[in-house]
Amino acid sequence: MRSTLCALSLALWTAFSLSCATTGDRTITYPAGLLAEHPESFYGCYVRLVGVVTFSAPADQFPPFSRKDPLLCDSSGCVYLRDDTEDLTGLAGKKVKVLGYVGVSRFYFTYVEVEEVEEVKE
């Protein structure tokens, strides 16, 4: 019993230490594809993403809420954005920096709850 409890504690500690919970560094830019492919590792984490906003979903990626949801795409893939405070249609086709929290819908689709979005001038 004691060894099982120790093993469980070690497994939980390892899982939390490998996630983004160990870093409070908001300067790390995460690849959108990594978030989309491994939502369990980033669920609830504050992330920074840089990519292009689009409303055209890849054929293999379903929206967590609505077909009208915007996506942020970079060279690694795409992740859906959810922003209840701002209309992102004006940013379609533009490169942006997004700060927000990773969420997972009840159907296990990854999205980022946007806290802040700004256009990146190149």
ROGU-297428 format. One line per field, with one value per residue (C-alpha): residue number from 1; chain; x, y, z. Coordinates in nm, 2 decimals. Each point is the difference from the previous one (the first is absolute). Example, Ala and Ser with C-alpha at 12.3 -4.5 7.8 and 13.67 -1.06 7.14 Angstrom:
<nodes>
nr: 1, 2
kette: A, A
x: 1.23, 0.14
y: -0.45, 0.34
z: 0.78, -0.07
</nodes>
This chain:
<nodes>
nr: 1, 2, 3, 4, 5, 6, 7, 8, 9, 10, 11, 12, 13, 14, 15, 16, 17, 18, 19, 20, 21, 22, 23, 24, 25, 26, 27, 28, 29, 30, 31, 32, 33, 34, 35, 36, 37, 38, 39, 40, 41, 42, 43, 44, 45, 46, 47, 48, 49, 50, 51, 52, 53, 54, 55, 56, 57, 58, 59, 60, 61, 62, 63, 64, 65, 66, 67, 68, 69, 70, 71, 72, 73, 74, 75, 76, 77, 78, 79, 80, 81, 82, 83, 84, 85, 86, 87, 88, 89, 90, 91, 92, 93, 94, 95, 96, 97, 98, 99, 100, 101, 102, 103, 104, 105, 106, 107, 108, 109, 110, 111, 112, 113, 114, 115, 116, 117, 118, 119, 120, 121, 122
kette: A, A, A, A, A, A, A, A, A, A, A, A, A, A, A, A, A, A, A, A, A, A, A, A, A, A, A, A, A, A, A, A, A, A, A, A, A, A, A, A, A, A, A, A, A, A, A, A, A, A, A, A, A, A, A, A, A, A, A, A, A, A, A, A, A, A, A, A, A, A, A, A, A, A, A, A, A, A, A, A, A, A, A, A, A, A, A, A, A, A, A, A, A, A, A, A, A, A, A, A, A, A, A, A, A, A, A, A, A, A, A, A, A, A, A, A, A, A, A, A, A, A
x: 0.00, 0.28, 0.20, -0.32, -0.06, 0.37, -0.02, -0.32, 0.15, 0.31, -0.21, -0.21, 0.30, 0.17, -0.32, -0.03, 0.37, 0.01, -0.30, 0.01, -0.09, 0.36, 0.08, -0.15, 0.20, -0.25, 0.27, 0.00, -0.18, -0.17, -0.06, -0.37, 0.02, 0.16, -0.30, -0.25, 0.17, 0.07, -0.28, 0.04, 0.35, -0.12, -0.35, -0.05, 0.34, 0.07, 0.16, 0.13, -0.04, 0.10, -0.16, -0.25, -0.38, -0.22, -0.35, 0.07, 0.03, 0.23, -0.20, 0.13, -0.08, -0.34, -0.11, -0.06, -0.31, -0.10, 0.11, 0.04, 0.27, 0.33, 0.33, 0.35, 0.24, 0.38, 0.24, -0.08, -0.37, -0.32, -0.19, -0.34, -0.05, -0.29, -0.04, -0.33, 0.12, 0.13, -0.10, 0.30, -0.13, 0.19, 0.32, -0.06, 0.32, 0.21, 0.29, -0.09, 0.13, -0.25, 0.02, -0.26, -0.09, -0.02, -0.33, -0.15, -0.36, -0.22, 0.07, 0.38, 0.07, 0.27, -0.05, 0.16, -0.21, 0.14, 0.10, 0.19, 0.06, 0.21, 0.10, 0.37, 0.15, 0.28
y: 0.00, 0.24, -0.07, 0.05, 0.34, 0.10, -0.11, 0.19, 0.31, -0.02, -0.05, 0.31, 0.21, -0.10, 0.07, 0.35, 0.08, -0.08, 0.22, 0.38, 0.04, 0.00, 0.32, 0.34, 0.13, 0.18, 0.06, -0.36, -0.03, -0.34, -0.16, -0.01, -0.36, -0.12, 0.14, -0.16, -0.34, -0.01, 0.18, -0.20, 0.14, 0.36, 0.01, 0.31, 0.14, 0.35, 0.00, 0.24, -0.08, 0.18, -0.08, 0.10, 0.02, -0.19, -0.12, -0.29, -0.32, -0.29, -0.30, -0.21, 0.25, 0.06, 0.31, -0.02, 0.22, 0.14, -0.03, 0.38, -0.01, 0.15, -0.19, 0.10, -0.18, -0.02, -0.23, -0.28, 0.00, 0.18, 0.05, 0.15, 0.34, 0.10, 0.37, 0.12, 0.36, 0.08, -0.08, -0.16, 0.02, 0.33, -0.19, -0.28, -0.06, 0.21, -0.11, 0.04, -0.07, -0.17, -0.04, -0.22, -0.32, -0.35, -0.17, -0.32, -0.04, -0.28, -0.18, 0.03, 0.28, 0.24, 0.38, 0.31, 0.23, 0.33, 0.26, 0.23, 0.02, 0.25, 0.02, -0.06, 0.26, -0.13
z: 0.00, 0.09, -0.31, -0.22, 0.17, -0.06, -0.36, -0.06, 0.17, -0.22, -0.32, 0.08, 0.09, -0.33, -0.20, 0.14, -0.02, -0.38, -0.08, -0.04, 0.37, 0.08, -0.19, 0.06, -0.29, -0.24, -0.25, -0.13, -0.33, -0.04, -0.34, -0.08, -0.12, 0.32, 0.20, -0.24, 0.01, 0.38, 0.18, 0.32, 0.05, -0.04, 0.14, 0.22, -0.09, -0.09, -0.35, -0.26, -0.37, -0.31, -0.33, -0.27, 0.08, -0.25, -0.01, -0.23, 0.20, -0.11, -0.12, 0.30, 0.27, 0.14, 0.19, 0.37, -0.01, -0.34, -0.37, 0.02, 0.26, -0.10, 0.00, 0.06, -0.24, -0.01, -0.16, 0.25, -0.04, 0.12, 0.32, 0.05, 0.17, 0.22, 0.07, 0.15, 0.03, -0.34, -0.36, -0.17, -0.35, -0.06, 0.06, -0.25, -0.21, 0.23, 0.23, 0.37, 0.34, 0.23, 0.38, 0.16, 0.18, -0.16, 0.03, -0.12, -0.11, 0.12, -0.33, 0.07, -0.25, 0.10, 0.00, 0.15, 0.21, -0.12, 0.27, -0.23, -0.37, -0.20, -0.36, -0.07, -0.22, -0.22
</nodes>
